[in-house]
Amino acid sequence: MELYQIRQFVAVAETGSFTKGAARVAVSQPALSAAIAKLETEMGVKLFDRRRGNVLPTPAGARFLEAARGILLACNAVKADLRAISAPRALRVGVLQTLSTRHVADLLGAFRRTRPEIVLQLVDAARDELETRLDQEKLDVILTSLDAADERKNAIVLFKETYVLAVSLDHRFAKLKSIPLQDLNNEPFIVRTSCETFQNTTKVLLARGIRTRLVYRTEHDDRALALVGAGVGVALVPALYDGPGIAKVRILDFDATRTIGLRWQSTNRDERVDFFVAFARNHNWSHAMSSR
């Protein structure tokens, strides 16, 4: 008895037709009929009652159908297990969508070159979504912003990042090293709604009596930077952000910062997470900060 015979028998039994069964398993009908006849000869019983317009399992065929399905299920389970061994599960890494693309790429590219045997599966999302996926064990480790409560076990701080004003190269602020926050009054503003400090920044501006002119609102940081470079408006961005046609200016009396770090699962942790955490901890973030 061969597995192909079992598959073909199940196909006929489930479709009720030699023609449809042959189509399901992608063989010719004569080949399928020959396989079933050979199977019946080996079993010494008739497996199908061939009636006009329909094919039904005999009592012996019905009994064999139950066993055949179990055999195929067991074979498929073994194949899945062997594939899992030959293709290990990927390390699932969540990346905060507001992190600088270039610096994230530098980190992940260097890790891939150093540990090519570890397959990475990346998820790009907002902070809350990353936290939820980590808690649900759908991610192994996340590169994200941390608050005071996160700076605990199963979390490390990688660096702290200030916020700066991004302006176009021909903007009047472009050649200045710094400006006071008050200078933003009546400036055309591009708002990054995905920014973690969006609400706090809005409160600070209102408290200082500073009114900006909203010209664009977006959750896509690359679009915000492109519009800044085109001179459409200015935007508050993390200091690592960069792009063509962009100048970054420090704001003297605006001390918003964010803490970037790693968090990982407290359960089902394996050595690949340890490798990734150690690598990210030793990555040259200070160079990234100084090269902005």
C-alpha positions, 0 to 999 in steps of 0.5 A: 500500500502506497501513500498515493493510493491512500490519497487517491482513495480519499479523493474519490470517497470525498468527491463521490466521483472518479472524475472529480477525484482525479482532478483533485489529486491531479492525475488522469482518471485511468491512472486513478482507477488503476490505483484504486483497483490495485488497492482493492486487490491488495485489501481483498475487498471491494472499496467502492460501490460504483452506481450510475452517476455516483460512487459510494464507499462500501462498508469496508470502504467506509471503515478504510476511509476513517483509517485513511484520513488518520494516516494522512493526518499523521503523515502531514503532522510528521512533515510539519515537524520536520520542516520546523526543524529544518526551518527554525522559527524566526525571531519576531522583532517589533520596531517602533514606527517613529524610529529613524529608518536609517538607524534601525536599518544600520542596527538590523543590517549589522545584526544580520551580518553578525548572526546570519543564522538567526532569521528575523521577522520584523513588525512595524507598529505604534508603541501601544500595538507593540506592547499588546503584541508582546504581552500576547506573545506574538513578538519576542522583543520590541525596540520601542520608547520606554516610560519610567514603568518600563525601565524594569526587568525585561527592559533595557535603555539604549539611548535618550533622544531629544526633539528638534525643529526640522526646517527646510534649508531655505528657511530663516531658522536653517542657519541658526543653532537654536531658537526659543520656543516663542519663535514658533508662533504663527509658523506653518506646522506639520503635525506628526500624529504618531509622535509619542509626545504629540499630546504633551507638545500640544499642551506646552504650546498652548500653555505658552500662548504659542499658536501655530498654523496647522498646514498638514497632519499625518502619521507618516514621518517620511511624508512629514519630512518630505513636506518640510524639505519642500518648504511646506512647513516645519515639524518637531521631530526626534533628533535622529531624524534626517532627510534631504533638504532638512536642517535641524534646529535646537529649541532652547526652552523645549526639553522634551525627550524620549527614551529608546530601549528594548523590552522582551517576553518574560516567558518563552525566552530563548538565547536568540533574544539574549543575542539580540539584546546584547547586540543592540546594547553594544551597538554604536548609538553614540555615533548615531547621535553624534552623526545627526 
